[in-house]
């Protein structure tokens, strides 16, 4: 269905609220008595209010659908701009229909209903580690930056006013300062809306994002202070009042934060006990967070800070405590509310603009405001960055500063604040309102439109024009991974000391109170894996991770994935279509890699080249530095990173277990017992009846239990002298030799996790190592994943094989049946 | 930890000359070394490094950890630690001898040695394939990967031997800004 009929339908629908609105005001009240029983009646007044609200929401949502029908438009124009234009259009219709501006964005509706979901969404999905790691910078920009913007803008406007260019206005210095304070704040709604389109690096993102959230405290304080100053009159403003203003800043901000933290604590605590009321679990998140917002508002503290910190602090515990489905529900609902609220905000911004009563035009004022806020923003950012770069590990470069300055958008918060002004106290309120509207429109539309090309231009300028060759891509990616690792090792990222202290505190006290027992246990096991390399727990974790994260990780073993990218026979058509499919998919956000690919696609005739580049492009693991799509209003990120992380993590853990074993075994012969022990435990965990020599376990079923009891110290490879020698007989020696051979195989073989020996599983999978070493095919990791614990189901798994060498795993699956079924290791262990 | 952190490691001056790191940077590294050394053993074990969460999610983590423990050693003392990390000092803007540990050449050599497992000074096709396999998702079929590796080798191998020597490798990546991509500012 093309855009045109949709537009027509939309227009028709749009007329509806307008006319209905008119009908409500226009229809005379029928005061005469009804004559007879009316079977049906038209009870418009009865449903008027909810009906109109719902209709507007419907219109906004339909508008979104219509916008996204055209990829070309949405790629260039940010959605927020489109919504504003739509709002203007609708406002025009309403105005034309009945010369009343019946719908405006009232501050109450905005502050009570539209803003909280957005801020909660921001807080709940905030990448905490990044946020707190950059908190210093964020605070600097939020506090000092906003104060700077407010002061300079206000004072400059006042200065210009004194020169008389603006003509005569009923304004004093305080009014200008008030205006400056409300126009200075960078708006979270607008910033996010635009930054989603422009993928920037994570540090930059979090700084702008964090700044837009935290500057609320400053804005609230400045606004209130100056408003009351204006009310009490300039002559009464003494030093004491100013001092009070400064104190109120600290009270408001810290108080708001504390309120948020308190409610986060409450929420986490409540979520701990909701095991039996899973259906309403998600509700608690919203209710308690909203309460934090309202409570802070009631106490005249910063409500945005409260709800932000409520979201930030409760994330971890709530996510650990509530069930998987509840977590999904919470995520989706939050996104839906936030996205919906944002849509409505922008649309109503447009509509509210069509209100000639408020329009006061003063060219100088408006123009100068625009100029001043832009210029002072740039100056402020440059100065602060210069100061910060002395203290920061990761420097903020010129391009970052450009994006930060240019991305300082004003939005609905400014508009709502200005609409709150009292005409009696602030005489030139209408002028302020008009100016604010123009500023908001300008920043959102113009800056939103142009920021993407700007970033592109700057980035592309820095990078080479020649597309990178294969080796450069490959080794470049390796460099990135290496650098990530070295950064981790050298502790460059983040303030580790504080973070360690915090995580200790958290582990010892907070988590015990706020997290469910089961969640604590699994989390503790993860820590054990990290710290102790305790074999049993490592395997448990792997299994747990596979079980829990299974939806994303265990993808259906269908040929779907292979169909899209068919590399086995690179026919040009397939390759071209799959590449173009990819290009179309990624058309939305700026993705310079894809552009490079596009260029290469045009210039390279060689199909093989395209295939290899395409392979790398699509499948290379991303290093940490590349922009993770950290936050999105409009999508739930079932991110590729999760899958990548899981794969890498599993592979790493397996390798560690291997190498760990091999260091113990390969070096020291006497430790073959550990090997058996570990292998047996591995077997027990995996519950496979397949072992290299089926005879052995049936000889020693008792010893297996005995082995299980021995909790040997695995963590310290050096201190391994205190093992009891167990009498296991010659079979054990044979096994030892056999398995030792397995491990020495691995380093030299091609390190393919699909085919590589896996620790706990390989020994049983490589069931005939004396026959063949490298040709033995082990089912791919995904196939293994699906192997359940009880041996009875083993046979069922034959269709689930995922490796390319199809028949081999049939052999595999057939293999275990030949083994003596008498050995059932799983029955008693774990 | 406070008292220990203040004590400078022995041989600081010599280490500073050798690695090219400033004494202040070495002190920072020493603090980090002590923080990583969880049981205050005075040296690092592989488990200490592997305990870092971010590292477990890095495809090349095993290789990199291996770089700190050459030849299967289980202990890494502070000079070893510092020497490895010295490779990542930003070379630009600092007085840099061409052969110093932080020069682009030695950065490349560090990477080369990560690839070259058997230490013969050549990256064979298999070694390249291994590294590639590490860095790529599981769903990539072997044929595709083999094609990629073969092509990469072909492009870089100038001598036609089928393996890459260090010079080939360096030439292949000469366009990349090695210094920028393999430096951490902390060490400046």
Interface residues (C-beta under 8 A of the other chain):
Chain A: X393 X394 X395 X464 X466 X468 X469 X470 X471 X472 X474 X475 X476 X477 X478 X479 X480 X481 X482 X483 X484 X485 X486 X487 X488 X489 X490 X491 X492 X493 X496 X497 X500 X530 X531 X533 X561 X562 X567 X568 X608 X609 X611 X612 X615 X616 X619 X620 X621 X624 X643 X644 X645 X647 X648 X649 X651 X652 X653 X655 X656 X659 X663 X667 X715 X716 X717 X718 X747 X750 X751 X752 X753 X754 X755 X780 X781 X782 X804
Chain B: X29 X32 X35 X36 X38 X45 X47 X49 X50 X51 X52 X53 X54 X55 X56 X57 X58 X59 X60 X61 X62 X64 X68 X72 X74 X85 X88 X111 X114 X115 X117 X126 X129 X130 X131 X132 X133 X134 X135 X136 X137 X138 X139 X140 X141 X142 X143 X144 X145 X147 X148 X151 X152 X155 X156 X169 X172 X173 X175 X176 X178 X181 X182 X183 X184 X185 X186 X187
